[in-house]
Amino acid sequence: MKQTRRQRHWIAFSTLVTREIRRFFRIWPQTILPPAITMTLYFIIFGNLIGSRIGEMGGFSYMEYIVPGIIMMAVINNAYSNVASSFFSAKFQNHIEELIVAPIPNYLILAGYVAGGTARGLCVGVIVTLVSLFFTHLPIEHIAITISMVILSAILFALGGFINAIYARSFDEISLVPTFILTPLTYLGGVFYSISLLSEFWQNVSLLNPILYMVNAFRFGMLGVSDIPVVAAFSIILLFIVLLTSFALYLLNKGTGLRN
């Protein structure tokens, strides 16, 4: 029976996603285990050792307060790095040309890589969540907000990783954005503190950090507290997703950086 265009597109998309998921599971000692160990150290150092001296924050123990931020930090880092490394590897090994010449729309190529990165981010997020249960009780006040925010955040940073991979010309350039942009924004995004502790000037500066909105909306979903309006957080993240998706598709259609 002759396949319809929709069926062919679905096969192409599902194959790409399956390949991406198998890829990071195949090398799980490099992709899944290190984040779990790193986040466990965060729980021990910041939660147990430092948190016992800080006391409560936002009406919760310090450990409870930072857990949502640490989970979100793991999700966005892994969603970003998975797509950045995978797509750049395809460029570096010159098999990206097979996708370019295949009868697959560019939006499906983008969707496949983003879905794979999102899957890795969520997988690591689940593992970090399970690890956190050994250190503290983890309530979930608004499950719909919690799930939707973590998925949207993973999608957003998977898109960022895709754009980074398009422009990168070496593996060193893949690590530049996480090192000099992503990590500082994460640490200054309210993961370990409430911005209400900052002066008015630095509170206003913090509002320019998109990760602040993700962390706080995710924290609201779990604990029911947030430094910013949750509606504003969803609006800003959806806006960034639309902008990055449009830009990534523009780069793909133009062929920018597709040949290393």
C-alpha positions in Angstrom: 0.0 0.0 0.0 1.3 3.4 -0.9 2.2 5.6 2.0 0.7 9.0 2.4 2.9 12.1 2.9 1.7 12.3 6.5 2.7 8.7 7.1 6.2 9.3 5.6 6.7 12.4 7.6 5.7 10.6 10.8 8.1 7.7 10.1 10.9 10.2 9.5 10.1 12.1 12.7 9.7 9.1 14.9 12.9 7.6 13.5 14.9 10.7 14.2 13.5 11.0 17.8 14.2 7.3 18.4 17.7 7.6 17.2 18.3 10.6 19.5 16.9 8.8 22.5 18.9 5.6 21.8 22.0 7.8 21.4 21.9 9.3 24.9 20.8 6.0 26.5 23.6 4.2 24.8 26.2 6.5 26.4 24.4 6.9 29.7 27.6 7.0 31.7 28.3 10.3 29.9 24.8 11.7 29.5 22.7 10.6 32.5 25.0 9.5 35.3 27.2 12.7 35.7 24.2 15.1 36.1 22.7 12.8 38.8 26.0 12.8 40.7 26.5 16.6 40.3 23.0 17.4 41.5 23.4 15.0 44.4 26.4 17.1 45.5 24.3 20.2 45.2 21.8 18.6 47.6 24.5 17.7 50.1 26.5 20.9 50.0 23.8 23.5 49.5 20.9 21.7 51.1 22.4 19.9 54.1 25.6 21.7 54.9 24.7 25.3 54.0 20.9 25.0 54.3 21.0 24.0 57.9 22.6 27.4 58.7 20.3 29.5 56.5 17.1 28.1 57.9 13.8 28.8 56.2 13.2 30.6 52.9 9.8 31.5 51.6 8.1 29.5 54.4 10.0 26.3 53.5 13.2 24.7 54.6 16.1 25.7 52.5 16.4 22.2 51.0 12.8 22.2 49.9 13.2 25.7 48.5 16.2 24.9 46.2 15.1 21.5 45.0 12.8 22.8 42.2 15.6 25.1 41.0 18.1 22.3 41.0 15.8 20.0 39.0 15.1 22.8 36.5 18.9 23.5 36.2 19.5 19.8 35.3 16.7 19.8 32.8 17.7 22.9 30.8 21.4 22.0 30.9 20.8 18.5 29.5 18.2 19.5 26.9 20.6 22.1 25.6 23.7 20.0 25.6 22.0 17.0 24.0 20.9 18.9 20.9 24.0 21.0 20.6 26.4 18.0 20.7 24.2 15.7 18.6 23.5 18.2 15.7 27.1 19.4 15.7 28.3 15.8 15.5 26.1 15.3 12.5 27.8 18.3 10.9 31.2 17.2 11.9 30.8 13.7 10.6 29.1 15.0 7.4 26.0 12.9 7.7 23.8 16.0 8.1 23.8 16.1 4.3 21.8 12.9 4.3 19.0 14.7 6.2 19.3 17.8 3.9 18.8 15.8 0.7 16.1 13.5 2.2 12.5 14.4 1.4 12.0 15.6 5.0 10.7 19.1 5.7 13.1 21.2 7.8 10.5 21.7 10.5 10.6 17.9 11.1 14.3 17.9 11.3 14.1 20.6 13.9 11.3 18.9 15.8 13.1 15.6 15.9 16.3 17.0 17.4 14.3 19.2 19.9 12.2 16.2 20.9 15.3 14.2 21.5 16.8 16.9 23.6 13.6 17.4 25.5 13.5 13.7 26.2 17.0 13.7 27.7 16.2 16.8 29.8 13.1 15.2 31.2 14.8 11.9 31.8 17.5 13.6 33.9 14.9 15.7 35.6 13.0 12.6 36.7 16.3 11.0 38.0 17.2 14.2 40.0 13.7 14.4 41.4 14.0 10.8 42.7 17.4 11.6 44.2 15.9 14.6 45.9 13.4 12.4 47.7 16.3 11.0 49.7 17.0 14.5 51.1 13.6 16.1 51.6 9.8 15.8 51.2 8.8 17.2 47.8 5.2 18.4 47.6 3.5 19.2 44.3 0.8 21.9 44.6 -0.1 22.4 41.0 0.8 19.4 38.9 -0.3 20.9 35.6 1.9 23.9 36.0 4.8 21.8 37.1 4.7 19.4 34.1 4.0 22.1 31.5 6.7 24.4 32.7 9.4 21.7 32.8 8.4 20.6 29.2 8.4 24.1 27.9 11.7 24.9 29.5 13.3 21.8 28.0 11.9 22.7 24.5 13.2 26.2 24.8 16.8 25.2 25.7 16.8 22.4 23.2 16.1 25.1 20.5 18.9 27.1 21.9 21.3 24.1 21.6 20.2 23.6 18.0 21.0 27.2 17.1 24.4 26.9 19.0 25.2 23.8 16.9 24.4 25.5 13.7 26.8 28.4 14.3 29.5 26.3 16.0 32.6 25.5 13.9 34.4 23.3 16.5 33.6 21.3 19.6 35.1 24.0 21.7 32.5 26.5 20.5 29.8 24.1 21.6 30.9 24.7 25.2 31.2 28.4 25.0 27.6 29.2 25.5 27.0 26.8 28.4 30.1 28.0 30.1 29.9 31.8 29.7 26.1 32.3 29.3 24.0 29.4 30.4 25.8 28.7 33.7 25.9 32.3 35.0 22.3 32.9 34.0 21.3 29.7 35.9 23.2 30.6 39.1 21.7 34.1 38.9 18.2 32.8 38.1 16.9 32.3 41.6 17.9 28.7 42.0 19.5 29.1 45.4 17.8 32.3 46.6 14.7 34.5 46.4 15.2 37.7 44.5 13.3 39.4 47.3 16.6 39.3 49.2 18.2 41.5 46.6 18.2 45.3 46.4 15.6 46.9 44.1 18.2 47.6 41.4 19.4 43.9 41.3 15.8 42.7 41.4 15.1 44.7 38.3 18.2 43.3 36.6 17.2 39.8 37.6 13.9 40.2 35.7 15.9 40.3 32.5 17.0 36.7 33.1 14.6 34.2 31.4 15.8 31.4 33.6 14.4 33.3 36.6 10.9 32.9 35.2 11.3 29.2 34.5 12.7 28.4 38.0 10.0 30.4 39.8 7.1 29.1 37.8 8.4 25.5 38.4 8.8 26.3 42.1 5.2 27.6 42.2 4.0 24.4 40.7 5.7 22.4 43.4 5.7 24.6 46.5 3.0 27.2 45.6 5.4 30.2 46.0 7.0 32.4 43.4 8.8 35.8 43.1 7.1 36.6 39.9 3.6 36.2 38.3 3.2 32.7 36.8 1.2 34.0 33.9 4.1 36.3 33.0 6.5 33.4 33.2 4.5 31.3 30.7 4.0 34.2 28.4 7.7 35.0 28.2 8.7 31.4 27.7 6.2 30.8 25.0 7.4 34.0 23.3 11.0 32.9 23.4 10.0 29.4 22.0 8.2 31.1 19.0 11.2 33.4 18.4 13.8 30.7 18.6 11.8 28.2 16.5 11.3 30.9 13.8 15.0 31.7 13.8 16.1 28.0 13.8 13.8 27.3 10.8 15.2 30.4 9.0 18.7 29.2 9.5 17.8 25.7 8.3 16.0 27.0 5.2 18.9 29.3 4.4 21.4 26.5 4.9 23.5 28.5 7.4 26.3 26.5 9.0 25.0 23.1 7.8 28.3 22.2 6.3 31.2 22.2 8.8 
